[in-house]
């Protein structure tokens, strides 16, 4: 099983180690599924983690944040999308998530973003909340 996480899911996991974001990141670390991402999504995460309103909510040190990003780079499948999509007009930055998902041939996009979730799916790729994805991970196969 392959999944792409929207930046908001990873930021939530960095802010709070518990709940659905923490459980799905834990499942990724246990190799319960393959995480696919792109340089563009990792760079976006690095920028978001430095926003003042995010920094004040973090319970991790700068070193822990850097380690998380390094772990993401080392233990994910990093794709370079060769197709530019213009599916989400109201928030074009969300198209980066779709591009990584298509390039990585994933099964799921996990997001808290209303525009992505409103799609429900893109081709054969299901778009789910982190709570729904966490439930799928805990369902016996």
Phi, psi and omega per residue, in radians:
X1 nan 2.386 3.141
X2 -2.147 2.503 3.127
X3 -2.502 2.607 2.954
X4 -1.926 2.350 3.047
X5 -1.770 2.289 2.971
X6 -1.156 2.683 -3.115
X7 -0.955 -0.651 -3.092
X8 -1.093 -0.513 3.113
X9 -1.211 -0.799 -3.135
X10 -1.185 -0.691 3.101
X11 -1.095 -0.729 3.087
X12 -1.041 -0.685 3.133
X13 -1.188 -0.590 3.109
X14 -1.261 -0.673 -3.136
X15 -1.194 -0.798 -3.070
X16 -2.280 2.127 -3.085
X17 -1.339 -0.184 -3.097
X18 -1.761 -2.993 3.083
X19 1.178 -2.998 -3.113
X20 -0.985 -0.740 3.137
X21 -1.059 -0.769 3.127
X22 -1.134 -0.666 -3.113
X23 -1.220 -0.660 -3.135
X24 -1.313 -0.559 3.037
X25 -1.173 -0.685 3.065
X26 -1.068 -0.706 3.111
X27 -1.132 -0.667 3.084
X28 -1.107 -0.774 -3.138
X29 -1.114 -0.504 3.095
X30 -1.468 0.001 3.136
X31 1.180 0.570 3.074
X32 -1.255 -0.316 3.068
X33 -2.753 2.912 3.104
X34 -1.702 2.252 3.100
X35 -1.651 2.234 3.112
X36 -1.934 2.415 3.092
X37 -2.621 -3.076 3.113
X38 -2.389 2.851 3.072
X39 -1.017 -0.673 -3.130
X40 -1.068 -0.719 3.137
X41 -1.241 -0.649 3.099
X42 -1.168 -0.746 3.109
X43 -1.086 -0.702 3.098
X44 -1.062 -0.726 3.134
X45 -1.114 -0.748 3.118
X46 -1.025 -0.707 3.127
X47 -1.183 -0.806 -3.108
X48 -1.090 -0.683 -3.126
X49 -1.141 -0.265 3.121
X50 -1.692 -0.038 3.114
X51 -1.186 2.385 -3.079
X52 -0.932 -0.747 -3.105
X53 -1.215 -0.378 3.056
X54 -1.448 -0.789 -3.128
X55 -0.969 -0.678 -3.108
X56 -1.230 -0.304 3.141
X57 -1.693 -0.196 -3.071
X58 -1.305 2.440 3.048
X59 -1.927 0.477 -3.134
X60 -2.156 2.611 3.107
X61 -1.357 2.943 3.087
X62 -1.040 -0.675 3.114
X63 -1.103 -0.730 3.115
X64 -1.138 -0.686 3.098
X65 -1.119 -0.754 3.124
X66 -1.106 -0.708 3.110
X67 -1.111 -0.697 3.117
X68 -1.074 -0.789 3.130
X69 -1.121 -0.743 3.120
X70 -1.096 -0.712 3.101
X71 -1.077 -0.735 3.105
X72 -1.050 -0.792 -3.138
X73 -1.152 -0.668 -3.038
X74 -1.453 -0.491 -2.981
X75 -2.051 0.323 3.068
X76 -2.089 2.833 2.988
X77 -1.564 1.997 -3.115
X78 -1.717 2.077 -3.113
X79 -1.854 2.735 3.027
X80 -2.016 1.700 -3.111
X81 -1.008 2.344 3.106
X82 -1.884 0.040 3.119
X83 -2.112 2.160 3.081
X84 -1.596 2.217 -3.111
X85 -1.883 2.600 3.066
X86 -2.294 1.076 -3.082
X87 -1.553 -0.746 -3.076
X88 -1.810 1.787 -3.079
X89 -1.383 -0.580 -3.083
X90 -1.236 -0.407 3.095
X91 -2.553 1.391 -3.039
X92 -0.965 -0.453 3.120
X93 -1.076 -0.471 3.116
X94 -1.134 -0.375 3.132
X95 -1.107 -0.412 3.088
X96 -1.077 -0.606 3.120
X97 -1.171 -0.800 3.106
X98 -1.083 -0.718 -3.133
X99 -1.088 -0.762 3.111
X100 -1.136 -0.691 -3.134
X101 -1.106 -0.773 3.132
X102 -1.149 -0.818 -3.122
X103 -1.098 -0.600 -3.109
X104 -1.585 0.023 3.136
X105 0.841 0.964 -3.086
X106 -1.517 2.879 3.068
X107 -1.609 -0.540 -3.020
X108 -2.417 2.522 2.843
X109 -1.920 2.280 3.130
X110 -1.957 2.147 -3.009
X111 -2.663 2.771 2.964
X112 -1.960 0.148 -3.064
X113 -1.457 2.217 -3.079
X114 -1.072 -0.674 -3.115
X115 -1.160 -0.757 3.105
X116 -1.176 -0.799 -3.112
X117 -1.088 -0.568 3.139
X118 -1.112 -0.470 3.099
X119 -1.175 -0.624 -3.119
X120 1.333 -0.692 3.110
X121 -2.838 2.762 2.996
X122 -2.324 1.862 -2.991
X123 1.095 -2.197 3.128
X124 -1.581 0.053 -3.073
X125 -1.610 2.084 3.090
X126 -1.392 2.464 3.109
X127 -1.974 2.039 -2.991
X128 -2.232 2.759 2.965
X129 -1.289 2.864 3.098
X130 -1.137 -0.564 3.104
X131 -1.139 -0.771 -3.142
X132 -1.161 -0.707 3.122
X133 -1.148 -0.718 3.100
X134 -1.041 -0.676 3.116
X135 -1.138 -0.697 3.116
X136 -1.102 -0.711 -3.131
X137 -1.131 -0.499 -3.099
X138 -1.666 -0.062 3.105
X139 -1.400 2.226 3.105
X140 -1.075 2.420 -3.108
X141 -1.596 nan nan
